Amino acid sequence: MEIWLLYQIEFTIHPVGLWLSEAIGDNRRVSKVQQDEQLTQSQLPTELLEGILSQLSLRDNIRASAVCREWLAVSVSVRMTNKPPWLMFFPKFGDLYEFYDPSQRKTYWLELPELDGSRICYAKDGWLLLYNPRTLSVFFCCPYTRELINLPSLELMYQIVAFSAAPTSPSCILFTVKHVSPTVVAVSTCRPGETEWTTVNYQNRLPFVSSIWNKLVYCQGLFYCLSLTGWLGVYDPEKSTWAVHSVPPPKCPENFFVKNWWKGKFMAEHNGDIFVIYTCSAINPVIYKLDQTNKVWVEMQTLGGMALFANFLSSHARTDLLGTMRNNVYFSKVRFYGKRCVSYSLDNGRYYPRKQRYDWGEQDPFESVWMEPPANLTTFL
């Protein structure tokens, strides 16, 4: 039996490590005997092959698995794929919380009476940051382990809060900003274990107004805050500096309603990049990436295999997802009795399910949040 030899793989040693460089063959027909001889001559120890293939991205891992049967077996054994975040819904009444897995389209439930009367502020690394308006209490909760970590009280009126890492990490710091006047903001920070929040006023060169519709992300040591009107404020917790960057907000398209342009947006970070999703019920979403060198927002036509999970309070980005989840934006709304999460495909330029355009700026911002999936399902009802 004859087969086509499609790939020739060469190994290159680099000061940083090993990688695979792929070269397309000349499509020569090779007999089964010749192929086996070539594979035997170039065969690597299994341990070395596992070490090399385990360093590949999902896309390159799948390509490498086409070389031969041995590489297929090893590629599959070391193939690492990301899991998408789960969508957690906060009930209007009662203590039963709903968790939705978008990859399996399954729903799970947990009773969490300790969250009664509180609202969600942010989610990251498997932890929730919550606020009780009646008692002004701020606290962390891991819903899967039921662990709680209390923080100093703080009155949160119209500002949002974010944190840099899990509260069990020594690098964890909380951040919130509110405007005192159009050109003055008050930045408040706190670390787990501290007894009070530290608040410092900063002067702005450009106007910056705080709102629950502002967006916050932590990226490479900095907090980025996108204001209601699209100006970008940046806080450095190490240097205790705040500045509103002169990055012009993306121009509102002619067929966008200005109100939607201000409110119906989401922000996420991934590997040092900042992404903003602007939405309007009239047209398809528009996605921008921050060009930090030229200080401009660049419109994106594709996510390059990445998936975005949009939420008013805490959006996420994922790569190396299996199936058809790549190059999609997933919104925090589930339709058809939990059978389908509303999403937008950049490949096909349309929403799924059909006719699911929403005025996202009019949705309840405290209804749900994307968060890390659990390690196992033993804690669920």
Stockholm file with secondary structure:
# STOCKHOLM 1.0

chainA/1-381         MEIWLLYQIEFTIHPVGLWLSEAIGDNRRVSKVQQDEQLTQSQLPTELLEGILSQLSLRDNIRASAVCREWLAVSVSVRMTNKPPWLMFFPKFGDLYEFYDPSQRKTYWLELPELDGSRICYAKDGWLLLYNPRTLSVFFCCPYTRELINLPSLELMYQIVAFSAAPTSPSCILFTVKHVSPTVVAVSTCRPGETEWTTVNYQNRLPFVSSIWNKLVYCQGLFYCLSLTGWLGVYDPEKSTWAVHSVPPPKCPENFFVKNWWKGKFMAEHNGDIFVIYTCSAINPVIYKLDQTNKVWVEMQTLGGMALFANFLSSHARTDLLGTMRNNVYFSKVRFYGKRCVSYSLDNGRYYPRKQRYDWGEQDPFESVWMEPPANLTTFL
#=GR chainA/1-381 SS CEEECCEEEEEEEETTEEEEEEEECCCCEEEHHHHHHHHHHTCCCHHHHHHHHTTSCHHHHHHHTTSCHHHHHHHHHHCCCCCCCEEEECCSSSSEEEEEETTTTEEEEEECGGGTTCEEEEEETTEEEEEETTTTEEEEEETTTTEEEEECCCCCSSCCEEESSCTTSTTCCEEEEEEEETTEEEEEEECTTCSSCEEEEEECSSCCCCCTTCEEEEETTEEEEECTTSCEEEEETTTTEEEEECCCCCCCCTTSCHHHHHHSEEEEEETTEEEEEEEETTEEEEEEEEETTTTEEEEESCCTTCEEEECSSCCEEECSCCTTCTTEEEEEEEETTTTEEEEEETTTTEEESTTCCCCGGGSCTTSEEEECCCSCSTTCC
#=GC SS_cons         CEEECCEEEEEEEETTEEEEEEEECCCCEEEHHHHHHHHHHTCCCHHHHHHHHTTSCHHHHHHHTTSCHHHHHHHHHHCCCCCCCEEEECCSSSSEEEEEETTTTEEEEEECGGGTTCEEEEEETTEEEEEETTTTEEEEEETTTTEEEEECCCCCSSCCEEESSCTTSTTCCEEEEEEEETTEEEEEEECTTCSSCEEEEEECSSCCCCCTTCEEEEETTEEEEECTTSCEEEEETTTTEEEEECCCCCCCCTTSCHHHHHHSEEEEEETTEEEEEEEETTEEEEEEEEETTTTEEEEESCCTTCEEEECSSCCEEECSCCTTCTTEEEEEEEETTTTEEEEEETTTTEEESTTCCCCGGGSCTTSEEEECCCSCSTTCC
//
